Amino acid sequence: MSVKFDLSGFFYKWGTILTVIFLIAFFGIVAPNFLTYYNMVNILRSISIVTVVAIGVSMSLSVGGFDLSVGSVASLANAVIVSCLIWYNLPTFPSILIALTVCLFVGLFNAFLIIIMKIPDMLATLASMFIIQGVAMTYTKGGSITQNMMMANGSTAPGSLTPVFNAIGQVPTIIIIMLCIVVIVQIYLSFTKYGRFMYMVGGNAEAARLSGIPCKKYKLLAYLISSFFAAVGGIMLASRIGSSQVNSGSAYLMDAVAAAYIGYSLAGNGKPNAVGTFIGAVLIGILQNGLVMISVPYYSMDIVKGLVLALALAITYLRKEK
């Protein structure tokens, strides 16, 4: 009895991991310092923020949506938490809670546009992206927020970044936070009824509704979680760079979207998942790190990342057609 080997199915299931292995081997050969312990830790540190923001994107994808506002939400969280610490001299944990709460309102706003106003997800979050970007810039008056900065009244900012806050963006804390979020979200999506309900809403909203699943409730939940993780990414970014920079979170949007879509096909899952998103972020992190080590100009890196995203999308959607 002959066994037919499905080559396209094999690459669909394992292509991402095989690509990661190939890139590690390739860069390990051409760049002697690539496989060092320090560089591996550096890659994990560099992808921590992207992974957390990308998981936010994955949560919106799980209900058949798409959140383009995550980069701007990360910028907003960055500005809010640093201003709470430096401008208003608040303690660390109240500052974190304020930043998360402000960003959850963005999730509510996105859900309002999508669920109540019936605007398509991509268009609604695109509009939200520009609005939140403008809010963040208006709040900071288009400038950076740094320790010992000069205030409008001529005095020096009274607060500073606390040791606890600074530790968030350092190794190993930033990596531990990322890994914990990956594990928690993967368990939620794969092993709880709520996660399965979100997949059902994303797979066929009408069938889910007829089955008694409150689709609007789960769409609202997905966009709240998306904004929450984007805010966590913005807080991690603020701790890592030690300041608030104008639209600093926006640079993570493309990488987050790429990681989320690359993760679709991991092990043939065919749907958004946290582990796949993490592997997608690892792939992008290895690419960026390896290209720097072999002296590829920084302005050419987006070409490579764009090609990787196009390939991931092609594999995913061509397979869906079969």
C-alpha positions in Angstrom: 0.0 0.0 0.0 1.5 3.3 -1.1 1.5 6.4 1.0 1.1 9.7 -0.8 3.4 12.4 0.6 1.7 15.8 0.7 4.7 18.1 0.1 2.7 21.3 0.1 1.0 20.2 3.3 4.3 19.4 4.9 5.7 22.9 4.2 2.5 24.5 5.3 2.7 22.8 8.7 6.5 23.0 9.3 7.8 25.6 6.8 8.1 28.4 9.4 10.2 26.2 11.8 12.3 24.9 8.9 12.9 28.4 7.8 14.0 29.4 11.3 16.4 26.4 11.4 17.8 27.2 8.0 18.4 30.9 8.9 20.1 29.9 12.2 22.4 27.5 10.3 23.1 30.1 7.5 23.9 33.0 9.8 25.8 30.7 12.1 28.1 29.9 9.2 28.5 33.4 7.6 28.6 35.3 10.9 30.9 33.7 13.6 29.4 35.6 16.5 25.8 34.8 15.6 25.4 31.6 17.6 26.9 33.0 20.8 24.8 32.9 24.0 24.9 36.7 24.2 23.5 37.1 20.7 20.7 34.5 21.3 19.7 36.4 24.4 19.9 39.6 22.4 17.5 38.2 19.8 15.0 37.2 22.4 15.2 40.6 24.1 14.8 42.3 20.7 11.6 40.4 19.8 10.0 40.7 23.2 8.0 43.8 22.5 7.2 42.7 18.9 5.8 39.4 20.2 3.6 41.0 22.9 2.2 43.5 20.4 1.8 40.8 17.7 -0.2 38.7 20.2 -2.6 41.6 20.4 -3.0 41.5 16.6 -3.5 37.7 16.8 -6.4 38.2 19.3 -8.2 40.5 16.9 -7.5 38.0 14.0 -9.0 35.2 16.1 -12.5 36.7 15.8 -12.0 37.5 12.1 -10.9 41.1 12.7 -7.7 43.0 12.2 -6.3 45.6 14.6 -4.1 48.2 12.9 -4.1 50.5 15.9 -1.7 48.4 18.0 1.4 50.5 17.1 -0.3 53.7 18.1 -1.7 52.2 21.3 1.9 51.2 22.2 3.0 54.8 21.6 0.1 56.1 23.8 1.0 53.7 26.6 4.6 54.7 26.3 3.7 58.4 26.6 1.2 58.0 29.4 3.4 55.8 31.7 6.5 57.9 31.3 4.6 61.1 31.9 3.0 59.7 35.1 6.4 58.8 36.4 8.3 61.9 35.3 5.8 64.7 35.0 3.5 63.7 37.9 6.0 61.7 40.1 3.5 58.8 40.6 4.6 55.4 41.9 5.3 52.6 39.4 2.2 50.4 39.8 -0.4 53.2 39.7 1.3 54.5 36.6 1.1 51.1 34.9 -2.6 50.8 35.8 -3.3 54.3 34.4 -1.5 53.5 31.2 -3.4 50.2 30.8 -6.7 51.8 31.6 -6.3 54.6 29.1 -5.4 52.1 26.4 -8.4 49.8 27.2 -10.6 52.8 26.2 -9.0 52.5 22.8 -10.2 48.9 22.6 -13.7 50.1 23.6 -13.5 52.8 20.9 -12.5 50.2 18.3 -15.2 47.9 19.3 -17.8 50.7 19.1 -16.7 51.6 15.5 -16.8 47.9 14.5 -19.8 46.5 16.4 -22.1 49.5 16.7 -21.2 51.6 13.7 -20.6 48.5 11.5 -17.3 49.9 10.0 -15.1 47.1 8.6 -12.4 46.2 11.1 -9.4 47.3 9.0 -10.9 50.7 8.2 -12.1 51.3 11.7 -8.7 50.5 13.3 -7.0 52.5 10.5 -9.0 55.5 11.5 -8.3 54.8 15.2 -4.6 54.5 14.5 -4.5 58.1 13.2 -6.6 59.4 16.0 -4.6 57.7 18.8 -1.4 58.7 17.1 -2.6 62.3 17.1 -3.8 62.1 20.8 -0.3 60.8 21.8 1.5 63.6 20.0 -0.9 66.2 21.3 -0.5 64.9 24.9 3.3 65.2 24.6 3.2 68.3 22.5 5.1 66.5 19.8 8.2 66.1 22.0 10.0 63.5 24.0 9.6 62.9 27.7 12.9 62.3 29.5 14.2 62.5 33.1 15.3 66.0 34.3 13.6 67.6 31.3 12.6 71.2 31.3 8.9 71.8 32.0 6.8 74.6 30.4 7.0 76.7 33.5 10.8 76.6 33.4 11.2 74.1 36.3 12.8 70.6 36.1 10.5 67.6 35.9 9.9 66.4 39.5 9.8 62.6 38.9 12.1 59.9 37.6 12.0 56.4 36.3 12.0 54.0 39.3 14.3 51.0 39.6 11.2 48.6 39.5 10.1 50.2 36.2 13.6 50.1 34.7 13.8 46.4 35.5 10.8 45.7 33.2 12.8 46.4 30.1 15.9 44.5 31.1 17.0 40.9 30.7 15.7 38.6 31.9 12.5 40.3 33.0 11.5 41.4 29.6 12.0 37.9 28.2 10.1 36.3 31.1 7.1 38.7 30.6 7.0 37.8 26.9 7.2 34.0 27.5 4.5 34.1 30.2 2.1 36.0 27.9 2.8 33.5 25.1 2.0 30.6 27.4 -1.1 32.2 29.0 -2.6 33.2 25.7 -1.9 29.9 24.0 -3.6 28.1 26.9 -6.6 30.5 26.7 -7.1 30.1 23.0 -6.5 26.3 22.8 -7.8 24.9 26.0 -10.6 27.1 27.2 -14.2 27.3 25.9 -13.8 31.1 25.6 -10.8 30.8 23.3 -12.6 28.2 21.2 -15.6 30.5 21.0 -13.4 33.3 19.7 -12.1 30.9 17.0 -15.7 30.0 16.1 -16.6 33.6 15.7 -13.6 34.2 13.5 -14.3 31.0 11.4 -18.0 31.6 10.8 -19.7 34.4 12.7 -23.2 33.5 11.5 -22.9 29.8 12.4 -21.5 30.9 15.8 -24.4 33.2 16.3 -26.9 30.5 15.5 -25.1 28.2 18.0 -25.9 30.7 20.7 -22.5 32.3 21.0 -22.7 36.1 21.7 -20.5 37.2 18.8 -20.5 40.9 19.7 -19.3 40.1 23.2 -16.3 38.1 22.0 -15.4 40.7 19.4 -15.5 43.3 22.2 -13.3 41.1 24.3 -10.8 40.5 21.4 -10.3 44.2 20.8 -10.0 44.9 24.6 -7.3 42.2 24.8 -5.6 43.5 21.7 -5.3 47.0 23.1 -4.2 45.6 26.5 -1.3 43.7 25.0 -0.4 46.7 22.8 -0.3 48.7 26.0 1.9 46.2 27.7 4.3 46.3 24.7 4.4 50.1 25.0 5.2 49.9 28.7 8.0 47.4 28.0 9.3 49.7 25.3 9.3 52.7 27.6 11.2 50.8 30.2 13.7 49.5 27.6 14.6 52.9 26.1 14.1 54.9 29.4 12.0 57.7 27.9 9.0 58.4 25.7 9.7 59.1 22.1 7.2 60.4 19.5 5.3 57.5 17.9 7.9 55.1 19.1 5.4 52.2 19.1 4.4 52.7 15.4 7.6 51.1 14.2 6.4 47.8 15.7 3.2 47.5 13.6 4.6 46.0 10.5 6.7 43.4 12.4 3.7 42.6 14.7 1.4 42.0 11.7 4.1 39.9 10.0 4.7 37.7 13.1 0.9 37.2 13.6 0.4 36.1 10.0 3.5 33.9 9.8 2.3 32.1 12.9 -1.0 31.1 11.2 0.5 28.0 9.6 2.5 26.7 12.5 2.0 22.9 12.7 -1.0 23.2 10.3 -3.0 25.2 12.9 -4.5 27.5 10.2 -5.6 30.1 12.7 -4.0 32.7 14.9 -2.1 31.3 17.9 0.4 32.6 20.4 3.1 30.0 19.9 3.0 30.5 16.1 3.1 34.3 16.6 6.2 33.8 18.9 7.9 31.7 16.2 7.0 34.3 13.6 8.6 37.0 15.8 11.7 34.7 16.3 11.9 34.4 12.5 11.8 38.2 12.0 14.3 38.7 14.9 16.8 36.3 13.4 16.5 37.9 10.0 17.1 41.4 11.5 20.0 40.3 13.7 21.6 38.2 11.0 21.3 40.8 8.3 23.0 43.4 10.6 25.8 40.9 11.3 26.5 40.4 7.6 26.4 44.2 7.1 23.2 44.5 5.0 22.2 48.2 5.0 19.4 49.0 7.4 17.3 50.6 4.7 17.1 47.3 2.8 15.8 45.2 5.7 12.2 46.1 5.2 12.4 44.5 1.7 13.4 41.2 3.2 10.7 41.4 5.9 8.1 42.3 3.4 9.1 39.3 1.2 8.8 37.0 4.2 5.3 38.3 5.0 4.2 37.9 1.4 5.5 34.3 1.4 3.8 33.5 4.7 0.5 35.0 3.4 0.9 33.1 0.1 1.4 29.8 1.9 -1.6 30.4 4.2 -4.1 31.5 1.6 -3.1 29.1 -1.2 -3.4 26.3 1.2 -6.9 27.5 2.3 -8.0 27.4 -1.3 -7.3 23.6 -1.5 
